[in-house]
Amino acid sequence: GLQTQSANHPSIYPNPCQNMLTIKSSFPISTISVTNLIGQRVYNHEYNTDKIQVDVSTFPAGVYFIRINETEVRKFVKE
């Protein structure tokens, strides 16, 4: 339920990030999508693991929102 999910927030590091963003979770991650501030999706991928590395080196600098499993939304900064 919601209680479990809130106790197990995925960690996203480093933040701010320049090259490789790591997403580590205590539950399996099935989907990751990243959008920029104007809502454009810049990354979308399916997984089945609890630790993911996303290469953000080609992303323009700025603020991004990362959506995990279509529910959990986190913010990170690309330097």
Protein Blocks (a to p, Z undefined) as FASTA:
>chain_A
ZZlmmmmcccddddddfklccdddfbdcfbdcdddfkopafbdcddddfbdcddfklpcc
ddddddehhlaccddddZZ
